[in-house]
Amino acid sequence: MRQLNVSMLFVCFAALLFMVACADTAKKEAEEAAPAQTAEVTVEEVTLTVTGMT
């Protein structure tokens, strides 16, 4: 019974590490996507300003 508890502890720990790794990957992807979205807005604002359509 004790061996089963230790095995379950390792399985839960591995699952936790997997979840943290996935969350970290998703966070990095979001950070990489954010500057591109900001750049699009900036280009759009500049275009509107240059053409006088503000």
GUKE-954178 format. One record per atom (N, C-alpha, C): residue in one letter; x, y, z. Coordinates in steps of 0.2 Angstrom, whole numbers, plus 5000, padded with zeros to 4 digits. Atoms other than C-alpha are relative to their C-alpha. Layout:
BEGIN
aXYZ;...
***
This chain:
BEGIN
m500449945000;m500050005000;m500450065000;r499649945000;r501450125004;r500350014993;q499749995007;q502250094987;q499550034995;l500549975004;l500650134979;l499950085001;n500149934998;n500550304988;n500650044997;v499449975003;v502350344983;v499950014992;s500149995007;s501950304965;s499550054998;m500549955001;m500450404965;m500350075001;l499749934999;l501450554972;l500450024994;f499649995006;f502650534958;f499650024994;v500549985006;v501250534945;v499750075001;c500349944999;c500450684952;c500650064999;f499549955001;f502150774953;f500250014993;a499950005007;a502450734935;a499550044996;a500649975003;a500750794930;a500150085001;l499949934998;l501050954939;l500650044996;l499449975004;l502750984930;l499850014993;f500350005006;f501850944914;f499650074999;m500449955001;m500551074917;m500450075001;v499649945000;v501851204922;v500450024994;a499649995007;a502851174906;a499550024995;c500549985006;c501251194895;c499850075002;a500249934999;a500751354904;a500650054998;d499449965002;d502551424902;d500050014992;t500049995008;t502451384883;t499550044998;a500649965002;a500751464881;a500250075002;k499949934998;k501351614890;k500550034995;k499449975004;k502951634879;k499650014993;e500349995007;e501851614863;e499550065000;a500449944999;a500651754870;a500450065000;e499549945000;e502151864873;e500350024993;e499849995007;e502751834855;e499550034996;a500649975004;a501051874848;a499850075001;a500249934998;a500752034858;a500450054996;p499749955003;p502152134850;p499850014992;a500350005007;a501452094832;a499450045000;q500649965000;q499752154837;q500150075002;t499849934998;t500452314845;t500350034993;a499749975006;a501452344829;a499550014994;e500649995005;e499852324818;e499650065002;v500449944998;v498952454828;v500450064999;t499549945001;t500452574827;t500050024993;v500049995008;v500552554808;v499450034998;e500749985002;e498652584807;e500050075002;e500149934997;e498752744818;e500450044996;v499549955004;v500252814808;v499750014993;t500350005007;t499352774791;t499450055001;l500549955000;l497852874797;l500250075002;t499749934999;t498853014804;t500350034994;v499749975006;v499853034788;v499550024995;t500549995005;t498253024777;t499550065002;g500549954998;g497353154788;g499349975002;m500750034999;m495953034792;m499949995008;t500050014993;t496053054811;t499350025003;
***
